[in-house]
Amino acid sequence: MRIWHRLHTWSSLICTAFLLLLCLTGLPLIFHDEIDALIDAAPVRSVVAKAGEALPVDLDHIVADVAARYPGERVQFVIWSDDGPDLLKVNLAPPAGVKRGNRLVAVDEHSGAVLGAAWSQRDWRRGNFMTFLLALHTDLLMGTAGSLVFCAVGLLFVIALVSGVVIYGRFMRKLEFGTVRHERGRRIRWLDLHNLLGIATLCWALVVGATGILNTLDTMLFGYWQKTELAELIKPYRDLPPVEHPASVARATEVARKAVPGRTPSFVAYPGSFFSSRYHYTVFMRGETPLTSRVLAPVLVDARTLQVSAVGELPWYLVALEASRPLHFGDYGGLPFKALWAMLDLMTIVVLAGGLYLWFARRRAERRRGRQLSSASNRDRGVDIEGRS
């Protein structure tokens, strides 16, 4: 049992500061949709709303207009944004030799109006306060290195939870479930509260910890998929020359819609971009429900002939990754579910703070006991010397 105690103590201590940061930044992120709507989403939504019931502007016209505004930059992706019902984002790569990140441009799909610069959720330098919080929560503003740190923290957190359950089972043999001994000292009360809240939030903590670990690996998982399954899809077309002037992206998306009925485009990767080959559009199609909207089906459309070359499915690990994202922040069940997530987050903060208090209190008690034993030993030694003299 001593090994389990040490495992729980040290795995908890190493990751507690990081976990407190994650809980504190995660709390407002649970309500990120509602907060974003208050901060700065309203102007974009109001512009989009003016289009009313008008038919969308031709996608080719939108892309051509954006490309003309930024000569020399290459269109990489067209994204149907979650920030508004009729909002598109066009991703452009800088000219060759220019060292900077890609540009994102927001466009109203119905009017074709360019709404201005946009940014990815991870571009915290140009985003709002919630973008900064998300980057801090995701990778400590350190990119891949920060994600790997949080991956290690997540693994330690799971170890702390499992060892805590083992200790709790042994500890509660002599007590009824939920007992908080108010008549005892402060440290005992905190110990009982720590144990009670810890076991009450156990399942939630395991879910959030496991989904958090999975989310830290997203870049590596997508990179692995690109080198394996996606490479296998485009293998028959490897020797074809690259497409310099791809055909209509609007028609490519319509071809993809017909190939995968019941789904709508999530984003289109242009030929030569990260998620495509040099000679295909890859149209990622999503479902209509909260769960299936996260499960994307890649459709490879020949950028010359606009014929479907292949229809794939994301592998299980990417399906798990995409399904875990809303679960991590409680996005599946609307506001009541988010409120539950926030309450469990607050309870976890109390558990973490209580664990720190218990460790420091125990250290103080051990030092006090050591001084008392040392004083008693010195007194006994003095009495012994006097007796001999």
VENBELPE-V632465 format. One line per field, one symbol per residue. ss: DSSP state (H for helix, E for strand, L for the rest). psi: psi as a letter, one per 40 degrees, with the letter a starting at -180 (. if undefined). burial: + if it has 9 or more other ideal C-beta (glycine too) atoms within 8 Angstrom, else -. Layout:
ss->???
psi->???
burial->???
This chain:
ss->LHHHHHHHHHHHHHHHHHHHHHHHHHHHHHLHHHHHHHHHHHHHHHHHHLLLLLLLLLHHHHHHHHHHHLLLLEEEEEEELLLLLLEEEEEEELLLLLLLLLEEEEEELLLLLEEEEELLLLLLLLLLHHHHHHHHHHHLLLLHHHHHHHHHHHHHHHHHHHHHHHHHHHHHHHLLLLLLLLLLLHHHHHHHHHHHHHHHLHHHHHHHHHHHHHHHLHHHHHHHHHHHHHHHHHHHHLLLLLLLLLLLHHHHHHHHHHHLLLLEEEEEELLLLLLLLLLEEEEEEELLLLLHHHLLEEEEEELLLLLEEEELLLLHHHHHHHHHHHHHHLLLLHHHHHHHHHHHHHHHHHHHHHHHHHHHHHHHHHHHHHHHHHHHHHHHHHHHHHHHL
psi->ddddddddddddddedddddddddddddddfdddddddcedddddddddddbeiiiihdddddddddddgieihhdihhhieeidfhihhhhiiihehgiiihhhhhhddeehheaiaiieegddeaaddddddddddeffeaddddddddddddddddddddddddddddedeiihehhgdeaidddddddddddddddeddddddddddddddeedddddddddecdddddedeedeiiihdgiahdddddddddddgieiihdihhiheidfaaeeihhhhhiaeiddeeehihhhhhhedefihdihiiiidddddddddddddefedfadddddddddddddddddddddddddddddddddddddddddddddddddddddd.
burial->---++-+++-++--++-++++++-++++++++--+++-+-+--++-++--+-----+-+++++-+++--+--+-+++++++--+-+++++++-+--------++++++++++-++--++--+++--+--++++++++++--+---++++++-+++++++++-++++++--++------+-------+++++++++++++-++-+++++++++++++++--++--++---++-++--+-----+--++-+++++-+++--+--+-+++++++++-+++++++++++++---+++++++++++++--+-++-++-+---++++++++++++++-----++-+++-++++++++++++++++-++--+------------------------
